[in-house]
Structure formats: C-alpha cells, structure tokens
Amino acid sequence: MDAHRRELARRIFVVMTELLEDTHETTVAGQSPRLNVRSCLQLARNLREAGHDLTVLADAAAIVARQGPNRANPPSPARRMKRRRKPK
C-alpha cells in the first residue's frame, strides 16, 4: 500500500476508534439503574446508527486497501481456476 492510501486508511480507522469510544459511553449509560423506557429506546437507536456508520467506515477502509497494484486480497477461486486452464 502506498503512503497516501496508508494515511487515508489510518484516518478512517481513527474515526472508527472515536465512534467506538462514543458507543462505549452509550453502552455504559444503558447500564444505569435509573434507565427508563425512553432513554433505553434512544440509546438503542444511537447504537444502531453507530453500527451502520461503523459498517460504512469499515467498507471504506476495505475499498482504500483494495485500490492499486498491491492489493492484499487474492483473486477469487473462480478467477484462479480460469487462469489455470490451458488452451486446447
């Protein structure tokens, strides 16, 4: 991975870390002995939204990692099989 893509991926992971730290605070708030229905529903909504955001960010990091010639993911088994076939 070149330096530019590495820095971009690193920054995406920084944002994911911040999001996870916020979700930790949300889960701690959900453990309150004074938790009521309204608060519980709001905290659950916040966690659901954070989960979606985390999925989007993880997908973005994967896209950055797959760009360029130094891709970490090998070709699919179907593509490997096509390469192995010898012409008749």
N, CA, C and O atoms as a GROMACS GRO file, in nm:
protein
  352
    1MET      N    1   0.085  -0.117   0.000
    1MET     CA    2   0.000   0.000   0.000
    1MET      C    3   0.090   0.123   0.000
    1MET      O    4   0.185   0.132   0.078
    2ASP      N    5   0.059   0.218  -0.088
    2ASP     CA    6   0.142   0.338  -0.094
    2ASP      C    7   0.111   0.429   0.026
    2ASP      O    8   0.014   0.408   0.098
    3ALA      N    9   0.195   0.529   0.045
    3ALA     CA   10   0.186   0.615   0.163
    3ALA      C   11   0.053   0.691   0.169
    3ALA      O   12  -0.004   0.708   0.277
    4HIS      N   13   0.004   0.736   0.054
    4HIS     CA   14  -0.122   0.810   0.052
    4HIS      C   15  -0.239   0.723   0.098
    4HIS      O   16  -0.318   0.764   0.182
    5ARG      N   17  -0.249   0.603   0.042
    5ARG     CA   18  -0.358   0.513   0.080
    5ARG      C   19  -0.344   0.468   0.226
    5ARG      O   20  -0.444   0.454   0.296
    6ARG      N   21  -0.221   0.448   0.271
    6ARG     CA   22  -0.199   0.410   0.411
    6ARG      C   23  -0.248   0.520   0.504
    6ARG      O   24  -0.312   0.491   0.605
    7GLU      N   25  -0.218   0.646   0.472
    7GLU     CA   26  -0.262   0.757   0.555
    7GLU      C   27  -0.414   0.770   0.552
    7GLU      O   28  -0.475   0.796   0.656
    8LEU      N   29  -0.474   0.752   0.438
    8LEU     CA   30  -0.620   0.758   0.427
    8LEU      C   31  -0.685   0.647   0.511
    8LEU      O   32  -0.780   0.673   0.585
    9ALA      N   33  -0.634   0.525   0.500
    9ALA     CA   34  -0.687   0.414   0.578
    9ALA      C   35  -0.668   0.439   0.727
    9ALA      O   36  -0.757   0.413   0.807
   10ARG      N   37  -0.551   0.490   0.764
   10ARG     CA   38  -0.524   0.519   0.904
   10ARG      C   39  -0.624   0.620   0.959
   10ARG      O   40  -0.674   0.604   1.071
   11ARG      N   41  -0.655   0.723   0.882
   11ARG     CA   42  -0.750   0.824   0.927
   11ARG      C   43  -0.892   0.768   0.939
   11ARG      O   44  -0.967   0.806   1.028
   12ILE      N   45  -0.927   0.677   0.850
   12ILE     CA   46  -1.058   0.612   0.860
   12ILE      C   47  -1.064   0.532   0.991
   12ILE      O   48  -1.166   0.534   1.060
   13PHE      N   49  -0.956   0.464   1.024
   13PHE     CA   50  -0.953   0.387   1.150
   13PHE      C   51  -0.956   0.479   1.272
   13PHE      O   52  -1.010   0.440   1.376
   14VAL      N   53  -0.899   0.598   1.262
   14VAL     CA   54  -0.909   0.695   1.372
   14VAL      C   55  -1.055   0.732   1.395
   14VAL      O   56  -1.100   0.736   1.510
   15VAL      N   57  -1.128   0.758   1.288
   15VAL     CA   58  -1.270   0.791   1.300
   15VAL      C   59  -1.347   0.673   1.359
   15VAL      O   60  -1.435   0.692   1.443
   16MET      N   61  -1.315   0.551   1.314
   16MET     CA   62  -1.382   0.433   1.371
   16MET      C   63  -1.354   0.419   1.520
   16MET      O   64  -1.443   0.382   1.596
   17THR      N   65  -1.232   0.449   1.561
   17THR     CA   66  -1.197   0.442   1.703
   17THR      C   67  -1.279   0.542   1.783
   17THR      O   68  -1.330   0.509   1.890
   18GLU      N   69  -1.290   0.664   1.731
   18GLU     CA   70  -1.371   0.766   1.800
   18GLU      C   71  -1.516   0.721   1.811
   18GLU      O   72  -1.579   0.738   1.915
   19LEU      N   73  -1.568   0.663   1.705
   19LEU     CA   74  -1.706   0.614   1.706
   19LEU      C   75  -1.724   0.503   1.810
   19LEU      O   76  -1.823   0.501   1.883
   20LEU      N   77  -1.627   0.412   1.816
   20LEU     CA   78  -1.636   0.303   1.915
   20LEU      C   79  -1.626   0.356   2.058
   20LEU      O   80  -1.691   0.304   2.148
   21GLU      N   81  -1.545   0.459   2.078
   21GLU     CA   82  -1.536   0.518   2.211
   21GLU      C   83  -1.670   0.581   2.250
   21GLU      O   84  -1.712   0.571   2.365
   22ASP      N   85  -1.735   0.646   2.154
   22ASP     CA   86  -1.866   0.704   2.181
   22ASP      C   87  -1.969   0.595   2.212
   22ASP      O   88  -2.052   0.611   2.301
   23THR      N   89  -1.963   0.485   2.138
   23THR     CA   90  -2.059   0.378   2.163
   23THR      C   91  -2.034   0.313   2.299
   23THR      O   92  -2.127   0.265   2.363
   24HIS      N   93  -1.910   0.313   2.343
   24HIS     CA   94  -1.881   0.262   2.477
   24HIS      C   95  -1.954   0.347   2.582
   24HIS      O   96  -2.014   0.294   2.675
   25GLU      N   97  -1.948   0.478   2.565
   25GLU     CA   98  -2.018   0.566   2.658
   25GLU      C   99  -2.169   0.540   2.654
   25GLU      O  100  -2.237   0.544   2.756
   26THR      N  101  -2.220   0.513   2.535
   26THR     CA  102  -2.363   0.484   2.521
   26THR      C  103  -2.400   0.356   2.594
   26THR      O  104  -2.502   0.350   2.662
   27THR      N  105  -2.318   0.253   2.580
   27THR     CA  106  -2.350   0.127   2.647
   27THR      C  107  -2.338   0.140   2.799
   27THR      O  108  -2.413   0.076   2.873
   28VAL      N  109  -2.245   0.222   2.845
   28VAL     CA  110  -2.234   0.246   2.989
   28VAL      C  111  -2.360   0.318   3.039
   28VAL      O  112  -2.413   0.284   3.144
   29ALA      N  113  -2.407   0.416   2.963
   29ALA     CA  114  -2.530   0.487   3.001
   29ALA      C  115  -2.649   0.391   3.008
   29ALA      O  116  -2.739   0.408   3.091
   30GLY      N  117  -2.649   0.291   2.922
   30GLY     CA  118  -2.758   0.194   2.922
   30GLY      C  119  -2.757   0.102   3.043
   30GLY      O  120  -2.855   0.031   3.067
   31GLN      N  121  -2.649   0.102   3.119
   31GLN     CA  122  -2.640   0.018   3.237
   31GLN      C  123  -2.687   0.089   3.365
   31GLN      O  124  -2.681   0.034   3.474
   32SER      N  125  -2.734   0.212   3.348
   32SER     CA  126  -2.776   0.291   3.464
   32SER      C  127  -2.894   0.225   3.536
   32SER      O  128  -2.986   0.174   3.471
   33PRO      N  129  -2.892   0.225   3.668
   33PRO     CA  130  -3.006   0.172   3.742
   33PRO      C  131  -3.131   0.259   3.725
   33PRO      O  132  -3.242   0.215   3.756
   34ARG      N  133  -3.114   0.382   3.676
   34ARG     CA  134  -3.227   0.472   3.655
   34ARG      C  135  -3.273   0.473   3.508
   34ARG      O  136  -3.344   0.564   3.466
   35LEU      N  137  -3.234   0.373   3.433
   35LEU     CA  138  -3.271   0.365   3.292
   35LEU      C  139  -3.423   0.355   3.278
   35LEU      O  140  -3.486   0.272   3.344
   36ASN      N  141  -3.480   0.438   3.192
   36ASN     CA  142  -3.624   0.430   3.167
   36ASN      C  143  -3.647   0.391   3.021
   36ASN      O  144  -3.552   0.381   2.943
   37VAL      N  145  -3.771   0.370   2.986
   37VAL     CA  146  -3.804   0.322   2.852
   37VAL      C  147  -3.756   0.419   2.744
   37VAL      O  148  -3.694   0.378   2.646
   38ARG      N  149  -3.784   0.546   2.763
   38ARG     CA  150  -3.746   0.647   2.662
   38ARG      C  151  -3.594   0.649   2.641
   38ARG      O  152  -3.547   0.649   2.528
   39SER      N  153  -3.520   0.651   2.750
   39SER     CA  154  -3.374   0.652   2.740
   39SER      C  155  -3.322   0.524   2.676
   39SER      O  156  -3.231   0.529   2.593
   40CYS      N  157  -3.378   0.412   2.712
   40CYS     CA  158  -3.336   0.283   2.656
   40CYS      C  159  -3.357   0.282   2.506
   40CYS      O  160  -3.270   0.239   2.430
   41LEU      N  161  -3.474   0.329   2.461
   41LEU     CA  162  -3.501   0.331   2.318
   41LEU      C  163  -3.407   0.425   2.244
   41LEU      O  164  -3.361   0.392   2.134
   42GLN      N  165  -3.377   0.541   2.303
   42GLN     CA  166  -3.285   0.635   2.239
   42GLN      C  167  -3.144   0.580   2.232
   42GLN      O  168  -3.076   0.592   2.130
   43LEU      N  169  -3.099   0.518   2.341
   43LEU     CA  170  -2.965   0.458   2.340
   43LEU      C  171  -2.957   0.346   2.238
   43LEU      O  172  -2.855   0.332   2.169
   44ALA      N  173  -3.060   0.267   2.227
   44ALA     CA  174  -3.062   0.159   2.128
   44ALA      C  175  -3.056   0.216   1.986
   44ALA      O  176  -2.985   0.163   1.901
   45ARG      N  177  -3.130   0.325   1.961
   45ARG     CA  178  -3.125   0.391   1.829
   45ARG      C  179  -2.985   0.443   1.800
   45ARG      O  180  -2.934   0.427   1.690
   46ASN      N  181  -2.924   0.504   1.901
   46ASN     CA  182  -2.788   0.557   1.884
   46ASN      C  183  -2.690   0.445   1.849
   46ASN      O  184  -2.604   0.462   1.762
   47LEU      N  185  -2.703   0.332   1.916
   47LEU     CA  186  -2.613   0.219   1.888
   47LEU      C  187  -2.637   0.162   1.748
   47LEU      O  188  -2.543   0.125   1.679
   48ARG      N  189  -2.762   0.155   1.708
   48ARG     CA  190  -2.795   0.105   1.575
   48ARG      C  191  -2.733   0.197   1.468
   48ARG      O  192  -2.674   0.148   1.372
   49GLU      N  193  -2.746   0.329   1.486
   49GLU     CA  194  -2.688   0.425   1.392
   49GLU      C  195  -2.536   0.415   1.391
   49GLU      O  196  -2.473   0.420   1.285
   50ALA      N  197  -2.476   0.400   1.508
   50ALA     CA  198  -2.331   0.386   1.517
   50ALA      C  199  -2.285   0.259   1.447
   50ALA      O  200  -2.181   0.258   1.380
   51GLY      N  201  -2.362   0.152   1.461
   51GLY     CA  202  -2.328   0.028   1.392
   51GLY      C  203  -2.330   0.045   1.242
   51GLY      O  204  -2.243  -0.007   1.171
   52HIS      N  205  -2.430   0.117   1.193
   52HIS     CA  206  -2.437   0.144   1.049
   52HIS      C  207  -2.316   0.228   1.005
   52HIS      O  208  -2.252   0.198   0.904
   53ASP      N  209  -2.287   0.334   1.080
   53ASP     CA  210  -2.172   0.419   1.048
   53ASP      C  211  -2.042   0.339   1.048
   53ASP      O  212  -1.957   0.357   0.961
   54LEU      N  213  -2.028   0.251   1.145
   54LEU     CA  214  -1.908   0.169   1.154
   54LEU      C  215  -1.896   0.076   1.032
   54LEU      O  216  -1.787   0.057   0.979
   55THR      N  217  -2.007   0.020   0.989
   55THR     CA  218  -2.007  -0.065   0.870
   55THR      C  219  -1.963   0.013   0.747
   55THR      O  220  -1.883  -0.035   0.667
   56VAL      N  221  -2.016   0.134   0.732
   56VAL     CA  222  -1.979   0.218   0.617
   56VAL      C  223  -1.830   0.251   0.620
   56VAL      O  224  -1.762   0.244   0.518
   57LEU      N  225  -1.780   0.287   0.738
   57LEU     CA  226  -1.638   0.320   0.750
   57LEU      C  227  -1.549   0.198   0.725
   57LEU      O  228  -1.444   0.210   0.661
   58ALA      N  229  -1.589   0.083   0.774
   58ALA     CA  230  -1.512  -0.039   0.750
   58ALA      C  231  -1.510  -0.072   0.601
   58ALA      O  232  -1.407  -0.114   0.548
   59ASP      N  233  -1.622  -0.053   0.533
   59ASP     CA  234  -1.627  -0.075   0.389
   59ASP      C  235  -1.534   0.023   0.317
   59ASP      O  236  -1.465  -0.014   0.222
   60ALA      N  237  -1.532   0.147   0.363
   60ALA     CA  238  -1.444   0.247   0.302
   60ALA      C  239  -1.296   0.208   0.321
   60ALA      O  240  -1.217   0.222   0.228
   61ALA      N  241  -1.261   0.162   0.438
   61ALA     CA  242  -1.123   0.119   0.463
   61ALA      C  243  -1.086   0.002   0.370
   61ALA      O  244  -0.974  -0.004   0.319
   62ALA      N  245  -1.179  -0.090   0.351
   62ALA     CA  246  -1.153  -0.204   0.262
   62ALA      C  247  -1.135  -0.157   0.118
   62ALA      O  248  -1.050  -0.210   0.047
   63ILE      N  249  -1.215  -0.059   0.074
   63ILE     CA  250  -1.201  -0.006  -0.061
   63ILE      C  251  -1.064   0.058  -0.079
   63ILE      O  252  -0.997   0.035  -0.179
   64VAL      N  253  -1.023   0.137   0.018
   64VAL     CA  254  -0.891   0.200   0.012
   64VAL      C  255  -0.782   0.094   0.004
   64VAL      O  256  -0.687   0.107  -0.073
   65ALA      N  257  -0.794  -0.011   0.083
   65ALA     CA  258  -0.692  -0.116   0.085
   65ALA      C  259  -0.686  -0.191  -0.048
   65ALA      O  260  -0.579  -0.238  -0.087
   66ARG      N  261  -0.799  -0.203  -0.118
   66ARG     CA  262  -0.802  -0.279  -0.243
   66ARG      C  263  -0.759  -0.198  -0.364
   66ARG      O  264  -0.740  -0.255  -0.472
   67GLN      N  265  -0.743  -0.069  -0.351
   67GLN     CA  266  -0.702   0.014  -0.463
   67GLN      C  267  -0.556  -0.010  -0.497
   67GLN      O  268  -0.476  -0.041  -0.409
   68GLY      N  269  -0.522   0.003  -0.622
   68GLY     CA  270  -0.383  -0.004  -0.662
   68GLY      C  271  -0.332  -0.144  -0.683
   68GLY      O  272  -0.405  -0.242  -0.666
   69PRO      N  273  -0.204  -0.154  -0.719
   69PRO     CA  274  -0.145  -0.284  -0.755
   69PRO      C  275  -0.111  -0.374  -0.637
   69PRO      O  276  -0.089  -0.493  -0.658
   70ASN      N  277  -0.105  -0.323  -0.516
   70ASN     CA  278  -0.062  -0.403  -0.401
   70ASN      C  279  -0.180  -0.453  -0.320
   70ASN      O  280  -0.179  -0.444  -0.198
   71ARG      N  281  -0.279  -0.504  -0.386
   71ARG     CA  282  -0.398  -0.549  -0.315
   71ARG      C  283  -0.365  -0.669  -0.227
   71ARG      O  284  -0.291  -0.759  -0.267
   72ALA      N  285  -0.422  -0.667  -0.107
   72ALA     CA  286  -0.397  -0.775  -0.012
   72ALA      C  287  -0.487  -0.895  -0.035
   72ALA      O  288  -0.455  -1.006   0.006
   73ASN      N  289  -0.601  -0.873  -0.102
   73ASN     CA  290  -0.694  -0.984  -0.120
   73ASN      C  291  -0.661  -1.059  -0.248
   73ASN      O  292  -0.652  -0.998  -0.355
   74PRO      N  293  -0.644  -1.190  -0.241
   74PRO     CA  294  -0.612  -1.269  -0.359
   74PRO      C  295  -0.735  -1.282  -0.449
   74PRO      O  296  -0.847  -1.258  -0.405
   75PRO      N  297  -0.715  -1.319  -0.576
   75PRO     CA  298  -0.829  -1.337  -0.664
   75PRO      C  299  -0.920  -1.448  -0.612
   75PRO      O  300  -0.876  -1.537  -0.538
   76SER      N  301  -1.045  -1.441  -0.652
   76SER     CA  302  -1.141  -1.542  -0.609
   76SER      C  303  -1.102  -1.678  -0.666
   76SER      O  304  -1.029  -1.684  -0.765
   77PRO      N  305  -1.149  -1.788  -0.605
   77PRO     CA  306  -1.118  -1.921  -0.657
   77PRO      C  307  -1.161  -1.939  -0.802
   77PRO      O  308  -1.092  -2.006  -0.879
   78ALA      N  309  -1.274  -1.879  -0.840
   78ALA     CA  310  -1.319  -1.892  -0.979
   78ALA      C  311  -1.221  -1.827  -1.074
   78ALA      O  312  -1.194  -1.882  -1.181
   79ARG      N  313  -1.167  -1.712  -1.038
   79ARG     CA  314  -1.069  -1.644  -1.124
   79ARG      C  315  -0.939  -1.723  -1.131
   79ARG      O  316  -0.874  -1.728  -1.235
   80ARG      N  317  -0.901  -1.784  -1.019
   80ARG     CA  318  -0.778  -1.865  -1.021
   80ARG      C  319  -0.794  -1.985  -1.113
   80ARG      O  320  -0.700  -2.022  -1.184
   81MET      N  321  -0.912  -2.045  -1.112
   81MET     CA  322  -0.936  -2.162  -1.197
   81MET      C  323  -0.928  -2.124  -1.344
   81MET      O  324  -0.876  -2.201  -1.424
   82LYS      N  325  -0.978  -2.006  -1.380
   82LYS     CA  326  -0.972  -1.961  -1.519
   82LYS      C  327  -0.829  -1.947  -1.565
   82LYS      O  328  -0.796  -1.980  -1.679
   83ARG      N  329  -0.743  -1.899  -1.477
   83ARG     CA  330  -0.602  -1.882  -1.513
   83ARG      C  331  -0.531  -2.016  -1.534
   83ARG      O  332  -0.439  -2.024  -1.616
   84ARG      N  333  -0.572  -2.119  -1.463
   84ARG     CA  334  -0.505  -2.249  -1.469
   84ARG      C  335  -0.542  -2.328  -1.594
   84ARG      O  336  -0.467  -2.416  -1.636
   85ARG      N  337  -0.655  -2.297  -1.653
   85ARG     CA  338  -0.698  -2.372  -1.770
   85ARG      C  339  -0.603  -2.350  -1.885
   85ARG      O  340  -0.566  -2.237  -1.916
   86LYS      N  341  -0.564  -2.457  -1.947
   86LYS     CA  342  -0.474  -2.450  -2.061
   86LYS      C  343  -0.555  -2.447  -2.189
   86LYS      O  344  -0.656  -2.516  -2.201
   87PRO      N  345  -0.511  -2.368  -2.286
   87PRO     CA  346  -0.583  -2.365  -2.414
   87PRO      C  347  -0.576  -2.503  -2.482
   87PRO      O  348  -0.478  -2.575  -2.468
   88LYS      N  349  -0.682  -2.537  -2.555
   88LYS     CA  350  -0.689  -2.667  -2.623
   88LYS      C  351  -0.632  -2.660  -2.762
   88LYS      O  352  -0.629  -2.761  -2.833
   0.00000   0.00000   0.00000
